[in-house]
Amino acid sequence: MSKILTTGPMLVPRKITGDPVGGPPDEVAITIKNPTSKNFRVQLFADICPPDSTTERTESSDLFTIPKDSCLRLRLFNSVLPDSIIRLYARGHVDKDAEKLELSFVGRRASDRMHEPTMFFRHADLIEVEDEDFHQEPRATLTSNWIIG
């Protein structure tokens, strides 16, 4: 049975906490580490409920192969708007015990990389759910809002 790791829902604030100038986060940085001796695969998803709507949409990344003893950095952008509700999750070779891939997510502002503490999720903070308990992805849209780097 496949597992999913999720952040749970988070609200994108209008201003980064502690920022005297102000300004919201506008991207989510995702790090994926494979500390094992095997190659593993993962696909990322973002459920997004925009501030002006109650209709949620799902955006998906490509299916990535993370080679053994390596890491991958991704960014989700153009979907991170103030007052949006976002839930990020990963499907594939993931588990809560980090015996396969390790993940982290952080909301930040791209221009200066200042991060939002309420949008920071280490691997240990993620929630594991059974794939069968989660909605299926036919409604997911593969978007170019996910970039490597």
DRENLO-48233 format. One record per residue (C-alpha): x, y, z. Coordinates in Angstrom, 1 decimal, always signed. Layout:
<xx=X | yy=Y | zz=Z> .
...
//
This chain:
<xx=+0.0 | yy=+0.0 | zz=+0.0> .
<xx=+1.3 | yy=+3.4 | zz=-1.0> .
<xx=+1.9 | yy=+6.2 | zz=+1.5> .
<xx=+1.5 | yy=+9.9 | zz=+1.2> .
<xx=+3.2 | yy=+12.6 | zz=+3.3> .
<xx=+1.4 | yy=+15.9 | zz=+3.7> .
<xx=+1.9 | yy=+19.2 | zz=+5.4> .
<xx=-1.8 | yy=+19.6 | zz=+6.2> .
<xx=-3.4 | yy=+22.9 | zz=+5.3> .
<xx=-1.6 | yy=+26.2 | zz=+5.7> .
<xx=-2.7 | yy=+29.8 | zz=+5.2> .
<xx=-0.4 | yy=+32.0 | zz=+3.2> .
<xx=+0.0 | yy=+35.2 | zz=+5.3> .
<xx=-0.1 | yy=+38.7 | zz=+3.8> .
<xx=+3.2 | yy=+39.5 | zz=+5.4> .
<xx=+6.2 | yy=+37.4 | zz=+6.5> .
<xx=+6.4 | yy=+37.2 | zz=+10.2> .
<xx=+9.0 | yy=+39.6 | zz=+11.7> .
<xx=+9.6 | yy=+41.4 | zz=+8.4> .
<xx=+9.6 | yy=+45.2 | zz=+9.1> .
<xx=+9.2 | yy=+46.0 | zz=+5.4> .
<xx=+6.3 | yy=+43.7 | zz=+4.7> .
<xx=+5.4 | yy=+41.5 | zz=+1.9> .
<xx=+4.1 | yy=+37.9 | zz=+1.6> .
<xx=+5.9 | yy=+34.7 | zz=+0.7> .
<xx=+5.6 | yy=+34.0 | zz=-3.0> .
<xx=+7.0 | yy=+30.5 | zz=-3.4> .
<xx=+7.5 | yy=+27.3 | zz=-1.6> .
<xx=+10.9 | yy=+25.7 | zz=-1.6> .
<xx=+11.0 | yy=+21.9 | zz=-1.4> .
<xx=+14.1 | yy=+19.9 | zz=-0.6> .
<xx=+14.2 | yy=+16.1 | zz=-1.2> .
<xx=+17.1 | yy=+14.1 | zz=+0.1> .
<xx=+17.8 | yy=+10.4 | zz=-0.7> .
<xx=+20.3 | yy=+9.2 | zz=+1.8> .
<xx=+20.0 | yy=+5.6 | zz=+0.8> .
<xx=+21.8 | yy=+3.3 | zz=-1.7> .
<xx=+18.8 | yy=+3.0 | zz=-3.9> .
<xx=+17.0 | yy=+5.2 | zz=-6.5> .
<xx=+13.6 | yy=+6.4 | zz=-5.4> .
<xx=+10.7 | yy=+8.2 | zz=-7.2> .
<xx=+8.4 | yy=+10.9 | zz=-5.9> .
<xx=+5.7 | yy=+13.2 | zz=-7.3> .
<xx=+4.6 | yy=+16.4 | zz=-5.5> .
<xx=+1.1 | yy=+17.9 | zz=-5.4> .
<xx=-0.3 | yy=+21.2 | zz=-4.1> .
<xx=-4.0 | yy=+21.6 | zz=-3.2> .
<xx=-4.7 | yy=+25.3 | zz=-3.6> .
<xx=-7.8 | yy=+27.2 | zz=-2.5> .
<xx=-7.3 | yy=+30.8 | zz=-3.8> .
<xx=-8.3 | yy=+33.7 | zz=-1.6> .
<xx=-11.3 | yy=+34.6 | zz=-3.8> .
<xx=-12.7 | yy=+31.2 | zz=-4.2> .
<xx=-13.9 | yy=+28.1 | zz=-2.2> .
<xx=-13.1 | yy=+25.8 | zz=-5.2> .
<xx=-9.8 | yy=+24.0 | zz=-4.7> .
<xx=-7.5 | yy=+23.0 | zz=-7.5> .
<xx=-4.6 | yy=+20.6 | zz=-7.5> .
<xx=-1.3 | yy=+21.1 | zz=-9.3> .
<xx=+1.2 | yy=+18.3 | zz=-9.7> .
<xx=+4.8 | yy=+18.2 | zz=-10.5> .
<xx=+6.5 | yy=+15.7 | zz=-12.8> .
<xx=+7.4 | yy=+12.3 | zz=-11.4> .
<xx=+11.0 | yy=+12.6 | zz=-10.3> .
<xx=+13.6 | yy=+9.9 | zz=-9.8> .
<xx=+16.0 | yy=+10.9 | zz=-6.9> .
<xx=+19.2 | yy=+9.0 | zz=-7.4> .
<xx=+20.9 | yy=+7.3 | zz=-4.4> .
<xx=+22.9 | yy=+9.6 | zz=-2.2> .
<xx=+21.6 | yy=+12.8 | zz=-3.8> .
<xx=+19.2 | yy=+15.6 | zz=-3.3> .
<xx=+16.8 | yy=+17.7 | zz=-5.4> .
<xx=+15.6 | yy=+21.3 | zz=-4.8> .
<xx=+12.3 | yy=+22.4 | zz=-6.3> .
<xx=+10.2 | yy=+25.6 | zz=-6.1> .
<xx=+6.5 | yy=+26.0 | zz=-6.4> .
<xx=+5.7 | yy=+29.6 | zz=-7.6> .
<xx=+2.8 | yy=+31.5 | zz=-9.2> .
<xx=+0.4 | yy=+29.6 | zz=-6.9> .
<xx=+1.5 | yy=+31.1 | zz=-3.6> .
<xx=-0.9 | yy=+34.0 | zz=-3.1> .
<xx=-1.7 | yy=+35.8 | zz=+0.2> .
<xx=-4.7 | yy=+34.4 | zz=+2.0> .
<xx=-4.6 | yy=+31.2 | zz=-0.1> .
<xx=-4.9 | yy=+27.9 | zz=+1.7> .
<xx=-2.3 | yy=+25.4 | zz=+0.5> .
<xx=-1.7 | yy=+21.8 | zz=+1.3> .
<xx=+1.5 | yy=+20.2 | zz=-0.1> .
<xx=+2.0 | yy=+16.5 | zz=-0.3> .
<xx=+4.2 | yy=+13.8 | zz=-1.8> .
<xx=+3.3 | yy=+10.4 | zz=-3.2> .
<xx=+5.8 | yy=+7.7 | zz=-4.0> .
<xx=+8.7 | yy=+6.3 | zz=-2.1> .
<xx=+8.0 | yy=+8.3 | zz=+1.1> .
<xx=+7.4 | yy=+7.2 | zz=+4.7> .
<xx=+7.3 | yy=+9.0 | zz=+8.0> .
<xx=+10.4 | yy=+7.1 | zz=+9.3> .
<xx=+12.5 | yy=+8.6 | zz=+6.5> .
<xx=+13.8 | yy=+5.2 | zz=+5.5> .
<xx=+13.6 | yy=+6.2 | zz=+1.9> .
<xx=+13.3 | yy=+9.9 | zz=+0.9> .
<xx=+13.4 | yy=+12.9 | zz=+3.3> .
<xx=+11.4 | yy=+16.0 | zz=+2.5> .
<xx=+11.0 | yy=+19.6 | zz=+3.8> .
<xx=+8.8 | yy=+22.5 | zz=+2.7> .
<xx=+9.3 | yy=+26.2 | zz=+3.4> .
<xx=+7.3 | yy=+29.2 | zz=+2.3> .
<xx=+9.5 | yy=+32.1 | zz=+1.4> .
<xx=+9.9 | yy=+35.3 | zz=-0.6> .
<xx=+11.9 | yy=+34.6 | zz=-3.8> .
<xx=+13.6 | yy=+38.1 | zz=-4.0> .
<xx=+15.5 | yy=+37.7 | zz=-0.6> .
<xx=+14.6 | yy=+34.1 | zz=+0.4> .
<xx=+13.2 | yy=+35.3 | zz=+3.7> .
<xx=+11.1 | yy=+32.5 | zz=+5.0> .
<xx=+7.7 | yy=+32.3 | zz=+6.8> .
<xx=+8.0 | yy=+30.3 | zz=+10.0> .
<xx=+4.3 | yy=+29.2 | zz=+9.8> .
<xx=+5.0 | yy=+27.6 | zz=+6.4> .
<xx=+8.1 | yy=+25.6 | zz=+7.5> .
<xx=+7.7 | yy=+21.8 | zz=+7.6> .
<xx=+10.6 | yy=+19.5 | zz=+8.4> .
<xx=+10.2 | yy=+15.8 | zz=+7.5> .
<xx=+9.3 | yy=+15.0 | zz=+11.1> .
<xx=+6.4 | yy=+17.6 | zz=+10.9> .
<xx=+4.7 | yy=+15.8 | zz=+8.0> .
<xx=+1.6 | yy=+13.7 | zz=+8.4> .
<xx=+1.5 | yy=+10.2 | zz=+6.9> .
<xx=-1.7 | yy=+9.0 | zz=+5.4> .
<xx=-2.7 | yy=+5.9 | zz=+3.4> .
<xx=-3.1 | yy=+6.4 | zz=-0.3> .
<xx=-6.6 | yy=+4.9 | zz=-0.3> .
<xx=-7.7 | yy=+7.5 | zz=+2.3> .
<xx=-6.6 | yy=+10.4 | zz=+0.1> .
<xx=-8.4 | yy=+11.9 | zz=-2.9> .
<xx=-7.2 | yy=+10.6 | zz=-6.3> .
<xx=-5.4 | yy=+12.8 | zz=-8.7> .
<xx=-7.4 | yy=+12.8 | zz=-12.0> .
<xx=-8.3 | yy=+16.4 | zz=-11.1> .
<xx=-4.6 | yy=+17.3 | zz=-10.8> .
<xx=-3.2 | yy=+19.6 | zz=-13.4> .
<xx=+0.5 | yy=+19.2 | zz=-14.4> .
<xx=+1.8 | yy=+22.7 | zz=-14.3> .
<xx=+5.0 | yy=+24.5 | zz=-15.1> .
<xx=+4.8 | yy=+26.2 | zz=-11.7> .
<xx=+7.3 | yy=+23.6 | zz=-10.3> .
<xx=+10.9 | yy=+24.4 | zz=-11.2> .
<xx=+14.2 | yy=+22.8 | zz=-10.2> .
<xx=+16.6 | yy=+25.0 | zz=-8.4> .
//
